[in-house]
Amino acid sequence: MHALSRSLLVLATLMLTAAPVALLAADDAPKLPKWKKGVQEGVVEIDGKKEAFVALVPKGYSPKKEWPVVLLLHGNGGKAASFLNTVKSAAGKKPPLLISLERCDNNQDAVGYAPKYLEALRAQFSIDDANVYALGFSGGGFRLWDDIVCKADVLPKFRGVILFGSARQSFDPPEKPENAPTVILVGDPKDSNFTKTAPAGEKALADRGYEVIVLEHRGGHSVARKELEEVFEWIAAIVKGKKTDLATRRVDNGDKKKKKKR
């Protein structure tokens, strides 16, 4: 047989034998479920147990495209569905994928659960690793501090961590990693959950070179609407690769003594 003919025969044989292997590899790849748009309930398995979540699946979501995601952590005694309902209307006309976690607050056995949820949710949704955010209120925010902000191996997985009515809990953040998230602390200066923790949290972050933004308001111990909208506008700008002008904003604490009349 001519040398060229033998080479072509070998090449054809290799192509025929390689093709089925490639097809098998594609067939073995895990397929993400399809989700209808709107509010949807689901479960993931964490440490051998079923854990619930409620998601707002945005219009146009497809498992074939990576999507920005915001994990939502309710306060002590709250519920995933009600917290999602509180947040979703402030997320804009084209919101990211919002996933509200059921086990997440300080009154639950939820230590380390936000990062565990994130990993388990990768089997449910197509997540854009460059745009993962977490937003927590009160007890959920305190859990975010300990379980994300203060964990060197977890922190770089997030682009932003937003804490409403909470801040520093038990630990201080590690040395700033190369891909450190922005941490946003939101609260009322008259809310003890905020005033007793936010200054320490802000200092700990600033001392280590993190970008920290403090947004003060007069809404008491709550997820203040104006600041919530600003946070989602900030997220939307980052996702689009645009510059943001969100910066620390203080309110007068009202405790300054009036100047004496001369």
Summary of the structure (lengths in Angstrom):
residues: 262
radius of gyration: 23.4
end to end distance: 113.6
largest distance: 113.6
contacts: 802
relative contact order: 0.11
helix: 33%
strand: 22%
